[in-house]
Structures are given as structure tokens and as C-alpha cells.
Amino acid sequence: MESLIKLADLSYSYILKNFYNKKTLYSVFIAYGVFKTIYLVFIDPLRKIPGPWYARFSANPANRAVLKGETTRYLQSLHDKYGPIVRITPDKVSVSNTKEFKKILASYKYRKGEEYEGFANVHESIFSTRDEDFNRMRRRQVGPAFSTTGLNTVDSKVFELCVTNVENKFIRDIDLGGGATEFNYFKHYQNIAADVIGELAFGKSFDAVKNDGHDITDWVNSSMRNSVIFRSFPLLKLIQQMIPALTTKERKLRNYCLEAIKQRKDLIKNNKYDEKRIDILQMYLTAINTSNNKPLSEDELIAEMVTMVIAGVDTTSITMTWLTVYYMLYPHIYKRVLDEIRTNFPDKDRKITQHDAKEKLPYFIATVYETLRVVGSVGGILFREAPKDGVEILGYNIPQGNEFGMFIPGTHNDTEVWHDPRTFNPDRFLGPEGDNLKKEIVAFSTGVRICPGRNLAWMEILQIIPNMLKDFDLELPADSKFGPNILDPKRNNQPLLPKDITFATRPPANPDADCNIVIKKRVY
């Protein structure tokens, strides 16, 4: 036995001595580099997919775009140069073809990419999960709340939050301002959306409109940014764990949801909760997981409620923000929308419901669709894993071990579907052909993973914007950096747009400076 130990020691010493020899070490690195280069250039199964040469060797350029919030611009520039399928990292491919997008998302065959796990906070959620059964289960549990039937039960409450409360605030602020007031419409739309999701999720509004804001919107904005960055850079997540101050706002959002859950449980325990009132939290509290036949755990409840708040506050408000941007930069479109609304609803006291808007405001609805197409609230890319047998996309085979992403903004610029896609043209959505094109909009995703809250988003948009434009006049401030006559040569001399930024969602990069507007009462 002693002889074996001595032999092992000698062998170990020999290996260490030779391994740490500089020449040997250099040789190992050089050999690896040569092998890696030969593999990537001549053997790698993704080598034939178009893309920049550096994407074969490094993910750094793509990750740098993520860190700077420029994913959408970066990917669009690659697709403009290389076409509808582009290699963006050594093991990731971006796809902007609409037909392929719909085919891939039509079923659960293609599992969500690994990065989605980075969106999970205390537990996987309906959004972050990569598991088909889990996603189906959560959709069954919460789906009724977002169905047309379910939303009809809260229609009057949503109308109060979106229209009545907003109009009261506008009138108050305009009177205090001597006939006009300036407000930040990005924050304004976030406040409305926060009040709505607060009511539907927790059974109580955040009163953000009434109080000119609520911390919840700041927590949401911070959570979105950090979740995307930490998802793409796992090392930063380790740093975040060592420096808790980096995620203070995310913890506040989780703690708010936890406190709301505890308060609701106490009400139920003490028989003080009105059982006739059903909101999203109550649906989850009474749901049973089919995976273990148990109610949702505290961590599961927190994860789902955080997801609902983020989705409810962010996406719809961003869509309305960009819609307002385009109205102000394209006055002929804005005037046409005003004429349609005010001609169909001339009565000062008549408010516009979502059903009214659907029936009588086709051009207004066309402008919403065009906004969703040109600059939807979601940017970036939806990654999926190639299955065991691989997947063929646009004639290229992507084998297991790689991921391919559906680039939503790219599909909305797909010239096989859209004529002159870089031009803002709501008319494309009018008439029978327009109805067909509406089906090509994938701003809410599509297929089995389509956004469950899309009906709520439309309910808010169809009530907030028409009623605001019916009763109030909007104009850009005199010192605005943007306007119909401030043109951008990079956009073929179309009006200059505020810069956008992508951290999953796609808001203006500088909303405090770029999203201000003057509002006055309309003179009937």
C-alpha cells in the first residue's frame, strides 16, 4: 500500500511540475484555440447561418447590448444587414420571420430558453416557467379573470379608474393651472395601469392617479431592468446577493405582495372577507396545484402576484405612451383620430365605453395596432431551446444544445407581410385587408404562450385614450425637443422619435424629459 501511495505522490508531483511549465501551458492554450477555431469555422452546425463573424466566437457584443438596453436596436441592425435569420452568439440565433414565429409558438414543442429562469424571484411563475404542465396549470387557475366574461364583471370598476378618476384629476389640475396644465404622460399612464391592476389583483386601487404616483411604479421599473440584466449576466446575480442594496426596490415589491397576501388570509380566517368578490389573489388562494394537490405556497403566491403587478403596470402604459408620441408627431393622424371620436360622440356628457370604441372608432383602433407594430411594448427576443431532433428554420438546421429566439420587433418589420414597414401608417389596418393584417400583430405573443392579459390591455386602451381625446385638447410644450417639424435623417426625414430602451419592455429611455404634454379642456 505504501508503494502505491509513493507512486501516486510521484505521479502527482510529475503532473504538477509539467503542467505548470509555462511552455506546456501555452501549448495547451494554443492547441485549444486552434481546435476551437477549426471547429467553429469548418464543423460547427451553425456555421452557415448568416451573421457577423464575431458571433461565432463571442456573446459579448450581444450581452453588451443587453446591458445598455439596446437589444432591439442591435438585433434590428443585424437583421437589416443579414436577413430574417441571424446568428447572434456562438449558440443563439435570432429569427424575424412572421411565419416561423407563429409556427414555433403554436405549441409547447419548443421549450423556453434557459434565461427565463432568471425572471423567477422566489419561485417560478406563469411567465418564468419553462415547464409546459406548470404553465398550463397557472393559465387554468387565473384565466377566468382575464376572459371577456370575467372582465365584464369588473367593467364598471375599470371604467371608474380609467375614465372617471382621470377626468376628475385633469379638471382639478387644469383649474389650478389657470386653464392648462403640463403633465408627464408616461407616468400618468403607469399610474392608471397601477390602479387597475391593484384593483383586479388585490381588490384595492393603489390610488396612484389621485396621489400623483405610487412607489409601486418605481419598484416595477427597477425590477424589469434588473431582472433582464441579472438574467444575462449570472455573475452580477452573485454580486447582487452580496450587496442587497442593489435590489432594494425588488424586495419592496415582493414584501408588498407578501403583506397583501397575509392581510387577505387574515380577513378570510376572521370571516371578514366578502366571498362574492373574486380577484386574482383570491383565485390563486383558492386554487389547487394539480402537481401536488396542494394550495399554492406563500412563495408561489408572491411570485405570481409580482408577475401580475409588473405585467399590469408596464406593458399597457408603454403602448399608450408611444401612441401619444405618434399623435403629437403626426398631426394629420391626430386630427383624424380627434374628428372620428368627436363626430361619433358629440355629447359632452356621454362617455365612451370599450364597446363603443370597437363599434364606432375603426381609425383610432388602427392607430393602436400600428403603434403595437412599429414600437410595441415588448422588445428584445423570446428564446426557445432546440429539441433533441433539432429544428429547421428558413432552411437552416439548429441542433439540440442551441437556442433560437423570436424577435418581435423584427417580425413587425417583415417585408413579406408589411409594405413599407418603417413608415407609421394606420391605414394599413383598415378594411378587409386591414382585418387580416391585425392577425399578424404579435405584440402580445401568439400561440400557447399568448399574453393572458391582452383583453385587459385592450379594455384600458379603448377607454382611456378615446375619453381623454373627446374631452381634452393636447399639445406639446413650447420647449419640447420633439415635434412634427423636427426631422430625423436616419428615418428618411420623418419626425425625430424619443430614444427607446429595452429591458424586456420597451419604454422611452428618458421619459422624465421626453414625455411631457400640455392639456386643456375642450371647448364644446
C-alpha positions as CSV (number, residue, x, y, z in Angstrom):
1,M,0.0,0.0,0.0
2,E,2.9,2.4,0.9
3,S,4.4,1.8,-2.5
4,L,1.2,2.7,-4.2
5,I,0.9,5.9,-2.2
6,K,4.6,6.9,-3.1
7,L,3.9,6.1,-6.7
8,A,0.8,8.3,-6.6
9,D,2.7,11.1,-5.0
10,L,5.5,10.9,-7.6
11,S,2.9,10.9,-10.4
12,Y,1.1,13.9,-8.9
13,S,4.3,15.8,-8.5
14,Y,5.3,15.0,-12.1
15,I,2.0,16.2,-13.4
16,L,2.1,19.4,-11.4
17,K,5.7,20.1,-12.4
18,N,5.0,19.7,-16.1
19,F,1.5,21.2,-16.2
20,Y,2.7,24.4,-14.6
21,N,5.6,24.6,-17.0
22,K,4.9,27.8,-19.0
23,K,5.7,26.3,-22.4
24,T,3.4,23.4,-21.7
25,L,0.6,25.7,-20.5
26,Y,1.0,28.0,-23.6
27,S,0.9,24.9,-25.8
28,V,-2.3,23.7,-24.3
29,F,-4.0,27.1,-24.8
30,I,-2.7,27.4,-28.4
31,A,-3.9,23.8,-29.2
32,Y,-7.3,24.6,-27.7
33,G,-7.5,27.8,-29.6
34,V,-6.6,26.1,-32.9
35,F,-9.1,23.3,-32.3
36,K,-11.8,25.7,-31.3
37,T,-11.2,27.8,-34.4
38,I,-11.2,24.8,-36.7
39,Y,-14.5,23.6,-35.1
40,L,-16.2,26.9,-35.4
41,V,-15.1,27.6,-39.0
42,F,-15.5,24.1,-40.5
43,I,-17.6,21.8,-38.2
44,D,-19.9,24.0,-36.1
45,P,-23.5,23.2,-37.2
46,L,-24.5,26.9,-37.0
47,R,-21.6,28.0,-39.3
48,K,-23.8,28.5,-42.4
49,I,-26.3,30.8,-40.6
50,P,-25.7,34.4,-41.7
51,G,-24.4,36.8,-39.1
52,P,-21.3,38.9,-38.0
53,W,-18.1,36.9,-37.9
54,Y,-17.6,37.6,-34.2
55,A,-20.9,36.0,-33.2
56,R,-19.2,32.6,-33.9
57,F,-16.7,33.3,-31.1
58,S,-18.3,35.5,-28.6
59,A,-21.5,36.5,-26.9
60,N,-20.0,39.8,-25.6
61,P,-21.5,42.2,-28.3
62,A,-25.0,40.8,-27.7
63,N,-24.6,40.9,-24.0
64,R,-23.2,44.4,-24.1
65,A,-26.4,45.5,-26.0
66,V,-28.5,43.9,-23.2
67,L,-26.6,45.7,-20.5
68,K,-27.0,49.1,-22.3
69,G,-30.7,48.5,-23.0
70,E,-30.1,48.5,-26.8
71,T,-31.1,44.9,-27.6
72,T,-33.9,45.9,-30.0
73,R,-31.7,48.3,-32.0
74,Y,-28.8,45.9,-32.1
75,L,-30.8,42.9,-33.3
76,Q,-32.7,45.0,-35.9
77,S,-29.4,46.3,-37.3
78,L,-28.2,42.7,-37.7
79,H,-31.5,41.6,-39.4
80,D,-31.4,44.6,-41.7
81,K,-27.9,43.5,-42.8
82,Y,-28.1,39.7,-42.8
83,G,-31.8,38.9,-43.3
84,P,-34.6,37.1,-41.3
85,I,-32.3,34.6,-39.6
86,V,-29.1,35.8,-37.9
87,R,-26.5,34.1,-35.6
88,I,-26.0,36.5,-32.7
89,T,-23.8,34.4,-30.3
90,P,-22.0,31.1,-30.6
91,D,-25.1,29.2,-29.5
92,K,-28.0,31.6,-30.2
93,V,-29.9,32.5,-33.4
94,S,-32.4,35.4,-33.9
95,V,-35.4,34.9,-36.2
96,S,-37.6,37.7,-37.5
97,N,-39.8,35.8,-40.0
98,T,-43.5,36.0,-39.1
99,K,-44.5,32.6,-40.4
100,E,-41.7,30.9,-38.5
101,F,-42.6,32.9,-35.4
102,K,-46.2,31.6,-35.4
103,K,-45.1,28.1,-36.2
104,I,-42.6,27.9,-33.3
105,L,-45.0,29.4,-30.7
106,A,-48.0,27.4,-31.8
107,S,-47.2,24.6,-29.4
108,Y,-45.1,23.7,-26.4
109,K,-42.7,21.6,-28.5
110,Y,-40.0,24.2,-28.2
111,R,-39.2,24.8,-24.5
112,K,-38.5,28.3,-23.3
113,G,-34.8,29.3,-23.2
114,E,-32.7,28.9,-20.0
115,E,-32.6,32.6,-19.5
116,Y,-36.2,32.7,-18.5
117,E,-35.2,31.2,-15.1
118,G,-33.6,34.5,-14.4
119,F,-37.0,36.1,-14.3
120,A,-38.1,33.9,-11.3
121,N,-37.8,35.6,-8.0
122,V,-38.8,33.5,-5.0
123,H,-40.4,30.8,-7.2
124,E,-41.1,30.1,-10.9
125,S,-44.2,31.8,-12.2
126,I,-46.6,31.7,-15.1
127,F,-44.1,33.9,-17.0
128,S,-40.7,32.5,-16.0
129,T,-41.6,28.8,-16.0
130,R,-40.1,26.6,-18.7
131,D,-42.4,23.7,-17.8
132,E,-45.4,23.0,-20.0
133,D,-47.6,21.5,-17.4
134,F,-46.9,24.2,-14.9
135,N,-47.8,26.9,-17.4
136,R,-51.0,25.2,-18.4
137,M,-51.9,24.8,-14.7
138,R,-51.4,28.5,-14.0
139,R,-53.3,29.6,-17.0
140,R,-56.3,27.5,-15.9
141,Q,-56.1,29.0,-12.4
142,V,-56.0,32.6,-13.5
143,G,-57.5,32.5,-17.0
144,P,-61.1,33.2,-15.9
145,A,-60.1,36.6,-14.5
146,F,-58.9,37.8,-18.0
147,S,-61.6,36.2,-20.1
148,T,-64.2,38.5,-21.7
149,T,-66.8,37.2,-19.3
150,G,-64.5,37.7,-16.3
151,L,-63.6,41.3,-17.3
152,N,-67.2,42.2,-17.9
153,T,-67.9,41.7,-14.2
154,V,-65.4,44.4,-13.4
155,D,-66.1,46.7,-16.3
156,S,-67.7,49.4,-14.3
157,K,-64.8,49.5,-11.8
158,V,-62.2,49.6,-14.5
159,F,-64.2,52.4,-16.2
160,E,-64.2,54.4,-12.9
161,L,-60.4,54.0,-12.6
162,C,-59.6,54.7,-16.3
163,V,-62.1,57.5,-17.0
164,T,-63.9,59.0,-14.1
165,N,-60.9,59.3,-11.7
166,V,-58.7,60.5,-14.6
167,E,-61.1,63.2,-15.8
168,N,-61.6,64.5,-12.2
169,K,-57.8,64.8,-11.8
170,F,-57.4,66.6,-15.2
171,I,-60.2,69.1,-14.4
172,R,-58.7,69.8,-11.0
173,D,-55.2,70.3,-12.3
174,I,-56.3,72.4,-15.3
175,D,-58.3,74.7,-13.0
176,L,-55.3,75.1,-10.6
177,G,-53.2,75.8,-13.7
178,G,-55.4,78.6,-14.9
179,G,-56.8,76.8,-17.9
180,A,-53.9,74.5,-18.8
181,T,-51.5,72.1,-17.1
182,E,-48.4,70.2,-18.1
183,F,-48.1,66.5,-17.1
184,N,-45.9,63.5,-17.8
185,Y,-48.0,61.1,-19.8
186,F,-45.6,58.1,-19.3
187,K,-46.1,58.4,-15.5
188,H,-49.8,59.2,-16.0
189,Y,-50.4,56.0,-17.9
190,Q,-48.4,54.0,-15.4
191,N,-50.5,55.4,-12.6
192,I,-53.7,54.4,-14.3
193,A,-52.5,50.9,-15.1
194,A,-51.2,50.6,-11.5
195,D,-54.6,51.5,-10.1
196,V,-56.4,49.0,-12.4
197,I,-54.1,46.1,-11.6
198,G,-54.2,46.9,-7.9
199,E,-58.0,46.6,-8.0
200,L,-58.1,43.5,-10.1
201,A,-55.2,41.7,-8.4
202,F,-55.6,42.7,-4.7
203,G,-59.1,44.1,-4.6
204,K,-57.9,47.7,-3.9
205,S,-56.5,50.5,-6.0
206,F,-53.1,52.0,-5.3
207,D,-54.7,55.5,-5.7
208,A,-51.7,56.4,-7.9
209,V,-53.8,58.7,-10.1
210,K,-55.3,60.6,-7.2
211,N,-52.0,61.0,-5.4
212,D,-49.8,61.7,-8.4
213,G,-48.0,58.4,-8.2
214,H,-47.2,55.4,-6.0
215,D,-43.9,53.7,-5.2
216,I,-45.2,50.6,-6.9
217,T,-44.4,52.0,-10.4
218,D,-40.8,52.7,-9.4
219,W,-40.5,49.2,-8.0
220,V,-41.8,47.8,-11.2
221,N,-39.4,49.8,-13.4
222,S,-36.4,48.8,-11.3
223,S,-37.5,45.1,-11.2
224,M,-37.8,44.9,-15.0
225,R,-34.4,46.4,-15.6
226,N,-32.5,44.3,-13.0
227,S,-34.2,41.0,-13.9
228,V,-33.1,41.3,-17.5
229,I,-29.5,42.3,-16.6
230,F,-29.1,39.6,-13.9
231,R,-30.6,37.1,-16.3
232,S,-28.0,37.8,-18.9
233,F,-25.1,38.1,-16.5
234,P,-25.2,35.4,-13.8
235,L,-22.1,36.8,-12.2
236,L,-23.9,40.0,-11.4
237,K,-26.6,38.0,-9.7
238,L,-23.9,36.7,-7.3
239,I,-22.8,40.3,-6.7
240,Q,-26.4,41.3,-6.1
241,Q,-26.6,38.6,-3.4
242,M,-23.5,40.0,-1.7
243,I,-24.8,43.6,-2.0
244,P,-28.6,43.5,-1.1
245,A,-28.9,47.3,-1.6
246,L,-28.8,46.7,-5.4
247,T,-32.2,45.1,-5.2
248,T,-33.9,47.1,-2.5
249,K,-36.9,48.0,-4.8
250,E,-37.4,44.4,-5.9
251,R,-37.6,43.4,-2.2
252,K,-40.1,46.2,-1.5
253,L,-42.3,44.9,-4.4
254,R,-42.1,41.3,-3.0
255,N,-42.8,42.5,0.5
256,Y,-45.8,44.5,-0.6
257,C,-47.3,41.4,-2.3
258,L,-46.5,39.3,0.8
259,E,-48.2,41.8,3.1
260,A,-51.3,41.8,0.8
261,I,-51.4,38.0,0.9
262,K,-51.2,38.0,4.7
263,Q,-53.9,40.6,5.1
264,R,-56.2,38.7,2.8
265,K,-55.6,35.4,4.7
266,D,-56.4,37.2,8.0
267,L,-59.7,38.5,6.6
268,I,-60.6,35.1,5.4
269,K,-59.6,33.5,8.7
270,N,-61.7,36.0,10.7
271,N,-64.7,35.7,8.3
272,K,-64.4,39.3,7.2
273,Y,-63.7,38.8,3.5
274,D,-66.6,39.3,1.1
275,E,-66.8,35.9,-0.7
276,K,-68.8,37.5,-3.5
277,R,-65.7,39.5,-4.5
278,I,-63.3,37.5,-6.7
279,D,-60.0,39.0,-7.7
280,I,-56.8,37.4,-8.9
281,L,-55.3,37.0,-5.5
282,Q,-58.5,35.2,-4.3
283,M,-58.3,32.9,-7.4
284,Y,-54.8,31.9,-6.5
285,L,-55.6,31.5,-2.8
286,T,-58.4,29.0,-3.6
287,A,-56.6,27.2,-6.4
288,I,-55.2,23.7,-6.1
289,N,-51.9,22.8,-7.8
290,T,-52.5,19.7,-9.9
291,S,-48.8,18.8,-9.5
292,N,-49.2,18.0,-5.7
293,N,-52.9,18.5,-4.9
294,K,-52.0,21.3,-2.5
295,P,-52.8,25.1,-2.4
296,L,-50.2,27.5,-3.7
297,S,-47.4,28.0,-1.2
298,E,-46.5,31.5,0.1
299,D,-43.6,31.7,-2.3
300,E,-45.7,30.7,-5.2
301,L,-48.3,33.3,-4.4
302,I,-45.7,36.0,-4.1
303,A,-44.1,35.0,-7.5
304,E,-47.5,35.1,-9.3
305,M,-48.6,38.4,-7.7
306,V,-45.3,40.1,-8.5
307,T,-45.6,38.9,-12.1
308,M,-49.2,40.3,-12.3
309,V,-48.2,43.7,-11.0
310,I,-45.2,44.1,-13.3
311,A,-47.2,43.0,-16.4
312,G,-50.2,45.1,-15.4
313,V,-48.3,48.3,-14.8
314,D,-45.7,48.2,-17.5
315,T,-46.9,46.9,-20.9
316,T,-50.2,48.7,-21.4
317,S,-48.9,52.0,-20.2
318,I,-45.9,51.8,-22.6
319,T,-48.3,51.2,-25.5
320,M,-50.3,54.3,-24.6
321,T,-47.1,56.3,-24.2
322,W,-45.9,55.5,-27.7
323,L,-49.4,56.1,-29.1
324,T,-49.4,59.6,-27.6
325,V,-45.9,60.2,-29.0
326,Y,-47.1,59.4,-32.5
327,Y,-50.2,61.5,-32.2
328,M,-48.1,64.5,-31.3
329,L,-45.5,64.0,-34.1
330,Y,-48.0,63.2,-36.8
331,P,-50.7,66.0,-36.5
332,H,-52.7,64.8,-39.6
333,I,-53.2,61.4,-37.9
334,Y,-54.0,63.1,-34.5
335,K,-56.6,65.3,-36.2
336,R,-58.2,62.4,-38.0
337,V,-58.5,60.5,-34.7
338,L,-60.0,63.6,-33.0
339,D,-62.5,64.1,-35.8
340,E,-63.6,60.4,-35.6
341,I,-64.0,60.5,-31.9
342,R,-65.7,63.9,-31.6
343,T,-68.0,63.3,-34.6
344,N,-69.3,60.0,-33.3
345,F,-69.6,61.2,-29.7
346,P,-70.6,64.9,-29.8
347,D,-72.4,64.9,-26.4
348,K,-70.2,66.3,-23.7
349,D,-71.8,64.1,-21.0
350,R,-71.6,60.9,-23.0
351,K,-68.6,58.7,-22.0
352,I,-67.1,56.2,-24.4
353,T,-67.1,52.5,-23.4
354,Q,-64.8,49.9,-24.9
355,H,-67.8,48.5,-26.8
356,D,-68.5,52.0,-28.2
357,A,-64.9,52.2,-29.4
358,K,-64.9,48.8,-31.0
359,E,-68.1,49.7,-32.9
360,K,-67.5,53.3,-34.0
361,L,-63.8,54.1,-33.9
362,P,-62.0,52.0,-36.6
363,Y,-59.4,54.5,-37.4
364,F,-58.5,55.1,-33.7
365,I,-58.1,51.3,-33.3
366,A,-56.0,51.2,-36.4
367,T,-53.6,53.7,-34.8
368,V,-53.3,51.4,-31.8
369,Y,-52.5,48.4,-34.0
370,E,-49.9,50.5,-35.9
371,T,-48.3,51.6,-32.6
372,L,-48.1,47.9,-31.5
373,R,-46.5,47.1,-34.8
374,V,-44.0,49.9,-35.0
375,V,-42.9,50.1,-31.4
376,G,-44.6,47.5,-29.3
377,S,-44.3,47.5,-25.5
378,V,-42.1,44.4,-25.6
379,G,-38.7,44.4,-27.3
380,G,-35.8,42.0,-27.3
381,I,-36.2,38.4,-28.1
382,L,-38.2,35.3,-26.9
383,F,-35.7,32.4,-26.8
384,R,-36.6,28.7,-27.3
385,E,-34.5,25.6,-27.0
386,A,-33.8,23.4,-30.0
387,P,-35.3,19.9,-29.2
388,K,-33.5,16.6,-29.4
389,D,-34.1,16.2,-33.1
390,G,-33.2,19.8,-33.8
391,V,-35.4,22.3,-35.7
392,E,-35.2,23.6,-39.2
393,I,-35.9,27.3,-39.7
394,L,-35.8,29.0,-43.1
395,G,-33.7,26.2,-44.5
396,Y,-31.1,26.1,-41.6
397,N,-30.9,23.3,-39.1
398,I,-30.4,24.2,-35.5
399,P,-29.4,21.2,-33.4
400,Q,-30.0,20.5,-29.8
401,G,-27.8,22.5,-27.4
402,N,-28.6,25.8,-29.2
403,E,-31.3,28.3,-28.7
404,F,-33.2,30.3,-31.3
405,G,-35.1,33.5,-30.5
406,M,-38.3,35.0,-31.9
407,F,-37.5,38.7,-32.4
408,I,-40.9,40.5,-32.1
409,P,-39.9,43.9,-33.5
410,G,-38.3,42.2,-36.4
411,T,-41.5,40.3,-37.3
412,H,-43.3,43.6,-37.4
413,N,-40.7,44.8,-40.0
414,D,-41.0,41.6,-42.1
415,T,-41.3,42.8,-45.7
416,E,-43.1,39.6,-46.7
417,V,-46.0,40.8,-44.6
418,W,-45.7,44.6,-44.3
419,H,-45.4,47.1,-47.1
420,D,-43.1,50.0,-46.2
421,P,-42.7,48.8,-42.6
422,R,-40.6,51.7,-41.3
423,T,-43.5,54.2,-42.1
424,F,-46.2,54.9,-39.5
425,N,-49.3,54.2,-41.5
426,P,-52.5,53.3,-39.6
427,D,-54.4,53.0,-42.9
428,R,-52.9,49.6,-43.4
429,F,-55.3,48.2,-40.7
430,L,-58.5,49.5,-42.3
431,G,-60.9,47.4,-44.4
432,P,-60.9,43.7,-45.1
433,E,-57.2,43.6,-45.8
434,G,-56.6,45.5,-42.5
435,D,-58.5,42.9,-40.6
436,N,-56.2,40.2,-42.0
437,L,-53.1,42.2,-41.1
438,K,-54.3,42.6,-37.5
439,K,-53.8,38.9,-37.2
440,E,-50.1,39.4,-38.0
441,I,-49.5,41.5,-34.9
442,V,-47.7,39.5,-32.3
443,A,-47.1,42.2,-29.7
444,F,-49.0,40.0,-27.2
445,S,-47.0,37.0,-28.4
446,T,-49.1,34.2,-30.0
447,G,-50.0,30.5,-29.7
448,V,-49.9,28.7,-26.4
449,R,-47.9,31.4,-24.6
450,I,-50.0,34.3,-25.7
451,C,-50.3,37.0,-23.1
452,P,-53.3,36.2,-20.8
453,G,-53.8,39.8,-20.0
454,R,-54.3,41.1,-23.6
455,N,-58.1,41.6,-23.1
456,L,-57.5,43.8,-20.1
457,A,-54.9,45.8,-22.0
458,W,-57.4,46.5,-24.8
459,M,-60.1,47.3,-22.2
460,E,-57.8,50.0,-20.7
461,I,-56.6,51.5,-24.0
462,L,-60.2,51.6,-25.6
463,Q,-61.5,53.6,-22.6
464,I,-58.6,55.8,-21.5
465,I,-57.5,57.3,-24.9
466,P,-60.9,58.0,-26.6
467,N,-62.4,59.7,-23.5
468,M,-59.3,61.8,-22.9
469,L,-59.3,62.9,-26.6
470,K,-63.0,63.6,-26.6
471,D,-62.9,66.0,-23.6
472,F,-59.4,67.5,-23.7
473,D,-57.0,69.1,-26.1
474,L,-53.3,68.0,-26.1
475,E,-50.3,69.8,-27.4
476,L,-46.5,69.6,-27.0
477,P,-44.8,72.1,-24.6
478,A,-43.2,75.1,-26.3
479,D,-39.7,73.8,-25.2
480,S,-40.3,70.2,-26.5
481,K,-37.2,68.6,-28.2
482,F,-39.6,66.8,-30.5
483,G,-42.3,67.9,-32.9
484,P,-43.7,67.4,-36.4
485,N,-41.0,69.6,-38.0
486,I,-38.0,68.2,-36.1
487,L,-36.9,65.6,-38.5
488,D,-34.6,62.6,-38.3
489,P,-32.4,61.9,-41.4
490,K,-31.9,58.4,-40.2
491,R,-35.6,57.9,-40.6
492,N,-35.9,59.3,-44.1
493,N,-36.7,62.7,-42.6
494,Q,-39.7,61.5,-40.7
495,P,-40.2,63.2,-37.2
496,L,-37.5,62.5,-34.7
497,L,-38.6,60.0,-32.1
498,P,-37.6,59.8,-28.4
499,K,-35.0,57.2,-27.9
500,D,-36.3,53.9,-26.6
501,I,-34.6,51.4,-24.3
502,T,-35.2,47.7,-24.0
503,F,-35.2,45.7,-20.7
504,A,-37.8,43.2,-21.8
505,T,-40.3,46.0,-22.2
506,R,-39.5,49.0,-24.5
507,P,-40.3,52.4,-22.9
508,P,-38.8,55.7,-23.9
509,A,-35.2,55.9,-22.5
510,N,-35.7,59.4,-20.9
511,P,-39.4,59.6,-20.0
512,D,-39.0,62.4,-17.5
513,A,-37.6,64.7,-20.1
514,D,-39.3,63.4,-23.3
515,C,-42.9,62.6,-22.3
516,N,-44.4,65.8,-21.2
517,I,-47.5,67.3,-22.7
518,V,-49.9,70.3,-22.1
519,I,-53.6,69.6,-21.6
520,K,-56.6,71.9,-21.8
521,K,-60.4,71.4,-21.5
522,R,-62.0,71.1,-24.9
523,V,-64.4,73.9,-25.8
524,Y,-67.7,72.4,-26.8
